[in-house]
Amino acid sequence: MLRHSVMILNDLKLVRLGVAAMFQESSLMLVAEAETVAQARDILQTQPLDLLLMEARVGNQDILPALQEFKRDFPQLPVIVFSSHDSPTVLARSNHYGASGFMRMTVDRDALLRICQRAIGQENLWTSEDLRRVSVSHTLQSSDTEYDVPLTKREVQILRLLCHGNSNKEIALKLEISGETVKEHVQHILRKLKVSDRTQAAIWATRLGLFYD
């Protein structure tokens, strides 16, 4: 049986062991494990792989920007974002950066194997529901005036946290302000960006790299 080599980028040992166990007696082999983006990059440069499974966050760090780097340096390598963080902003950014698809941690073994095999076959795995949630990433058009938006320092802070998938309550706790204040800021941000929801705002911010800390 032809076997395919897979690497997982995830800082939780239990998740890595679980994936390895699911791959037993299948055409997939977990040949490499990385806990950090740097480790994954080193492995990619020295070891041929058929698929990369990567988390959206490692610890408290957003690592989705690394997906864009991986696709730039290894354009033929299928990448699936395999995560428990499935907010619309995470899905939108995964799609925008070139992931073959998004897989939730709740997936069962049969679905996991099927999705991985389809990704290795270079199939686009974005479901109609996923695409509905991220469709704004294909309708927002770039323009010189699009980026000339006068956001305040506080609005930029909130937009960054929004891009990480934080709720209004989580943003309020992190910035030590009230939930009502966060809600008002979010409304101001959406109005200034001329977008209708948080996902569209995240796409706008992604293009500018505002999610970087």
C-alpha positions in Angstrom: 0.0 0.0 0.0 1.3 3.4 -1.0 1.7 5.5 2.1 1.7 9.3 2.4 3.8 11.3 4.8 2.1 13.8 7.1 3.4 16.4 9.6 1.3 18.0 12.3 2.0 21.4 13.8 0.3 21.4 17.2 1.7 22.1 20.7 -0.5 19.6 22.4 1.0 16.1 22.7 -2.3 14.5 23.3 -3.6 15.8 19.9 -0.5 14.6 18.1 -0.8 11.2 19.7 -4.5 11.0 18.8 -3.8 11.8 15.1 -1.0 9.2 15.0 -3.4 6.6 16.4 -6.0 7.5 13.9 -3.5 7.0 11.1 -2.7 3.4 12.1 -3.6 0.8 9.5 -4.2 3.5 6.8 -2.3 5.0 3.9 -1.2 7.9 6.1 1.9 8.1 8.2 2.6 10.8 10.8 6.3 11.2 10.1 6.9 14.5 11.8 5.6 16.5 14.7 6.2 20.2 15.4 5.3 22.3 18.4 6.3 25.6 16.9 6.4 27.3 13.5 10.2 27.4 13.6 10.3 23.6 14.1 7.8 23.1 11.2 9.8 25.3 8.9 13.0 23.4 9.6 11.3 20.0 8.9 9.7 21.3 5.7 13.2 22.4 4.4 14.7 19.0 5.0 12.0 16.4 4.7 9.6 15.7 1.8 5.9 15.7 2.9 2.6 15.0 1.3 0.4 17.0 3.8 0.7 19.5 6.7 -2.0 19.6 9.4 -1.6 22.8 11.4 -3.3 24.5 14.3 -4.6 28.1 14.1 -3.1 29.0 17.5 -0.2 27.6 19.5 -0.6 28.6 23.1 -1.7 32.2 23.0 0.0 32.9 19.7 -1.8 33.2 16.4 0.2 31.2 13.9 -2.0 31.5 10.8 0.3 34.0 9.2 2.8 31.1 8.9 0.3 29.4 6.6 0.9 32.1 4.0 4.7 31.6 4.3 4.4 27.8 4.0 2.2 28.2 0.8 4.7 30.7 -0.7 7.7 28.5 -0.1 6.1 25.1 -0.7 3.2 25.9 -3.1 2.4 22.2 -3.9 2.2 21.1 -0.3 -1.5 20.8 0.8 -2.2 22.4 4.2 -5.3 21.7 6.3 -6.0 23.9 9.3 -7.0 21.4 12.0 -8.2 23.3 14.9 -10.8 23.8 17.7 -10.8 27.6 16.8 -13.4 27.8 14.1 -14.7 31.3 14.3 -15.6 33.0 11.0 -12.4 35.1 11.2 -10.2 32.0 11.5 -12.0 30.3 8.6 -11.8 33.4 6.5 -8.1 33.8 7.1 -7.3 30.1 6.5 -9.1 30.3 3.2 -7.4 33.6 2.3 -3.9 32.2 3.1 -4.4 29.2 0.8 -5.4 26.3 3.1 -6.9 23.3 1.2 -9.6 23.2 3.8 -10.5 23.5 7.5 -11.0 20.5 9.8 -12.5 20.7 13.3 -11.0 18.8 16.2 -14.3 17.0 16.6 -13.9 15.1 13.3 -14.1 11.3 13.5 -11.5 8.9 12.2 -13.2 8.0 8.9 -13.8 11.7 8.0 -10.2 12.6 9.1 -8.7 10.0 6.8 -11.0 10.9 3.9 -10.3 14.6 4.2 -6.5 14.1 4.4 -6.5 11.8 1.4 -8.6 14.3 -0.6 -6.2 17.1 0.3 -3.2 15.0 -0.8 -5.0 14.5 -4.1 -5.0 18.3 -4.4 -8.8 18.7 -3.9 -10.3 21.9 -2.6 -12.0 20.9 0.6 -13.9 24.0 1.5 -17.5 23.0 2.1 -20.4 25.2 0.9 -21.1 26.1 4.5 -17.5 27.2 5.1 -17.5 29.1 1.8 -20.7 30.9 2.8 -19.0 32.0 6.0 -15.9 33.2 4.2 -17.4 34.3 0.9 -16.7 38.0 1.7 -13.0 37.3 1.2 -13.7 36.9 -2.5 -16.1 39.9 -2.8 -14.0 42.5 -1.0 -12.0 44.3 -3.7 -8.6 45.9 -3.1 -8.3 49.6 -3.9 -6.0 52.4 -2.9 -8.7 54.2 -1.0 -9.8 51.0 0.8 -6.8 51.3 3.1 -7.1 55.0 3.9 -9.3 54.5 6.9 -8.7 56.7 10.0 -8.9 54.1 12.8 -8.0 55.3 16.3 -5.3 53.5 18.3 -8.0 51.8 20.4 -10.0 50.7 17.3 -6.8 49.1 15.9 -6.3 47.2 19.2 -9.9 46.0 19.1 -9.7 45.0 15.4 -6.5 43.0 16.1 -8.3 41.1 18.9 -11.3 40.6 16.7 -9.1 39.1 14.0 -7.9 36.6 16.6 -11.5 35.5 17.1 -12.1 37.1 20.5 -15.6 37.8 21.5 -16.7 41.3 22.8 -16.5 39.9 26.4 -13.0 38.6 25.9 -11.8 41.9 24.3 -13.3 43.8 27.2 -11.4 41.6 29.7 -8.1 42.0 27.9 -8.4 45.7 27.5 -10.0 46.3 30.9 -13.0 48.2 29.4 -16.7 47.5 29.5 -18.5 45.2 27.1 -20.7 48.1 26.0 -17.6 50.2 25.1 -16.3 47.3 23.0 -19.6 47.0 21.3 -19.6 50.7 20.4 -16.0 50.5 19.1 -16.8 47.5 16.9 -19.8 49.4 15.5 -17.5 52.3 14.7 -15.0 50.1 13.1 -17.5 48.4 10.8 -18.9 51.8 9.8 -15.5 53.2 9.1 -14.5 50.2 7.0 -17.8 50.1 5.2 -18.3 46.4 6.0 -21.3 44.7 7.5 -19.8 42.2 9.9 -16.8 41.1 11.9 -15.6 38.6 9.3 -15.5 41.3 6.6 -13.5 43.5 9.0 -11.1 40.6 9.6 -10.5 40.2 5.9 -9.8 43.9 5.6 -7.4 43.8 8.5 -5.7 40.6 7.1 -4.8 42.5 3.9 -3.0 45.1 6.0 -1.4 42.7 8.4 -3.1 44.3 11.4 -3.3 40.9 13.1 0.4 41.0 13.9 1.2 41.8 17.5 
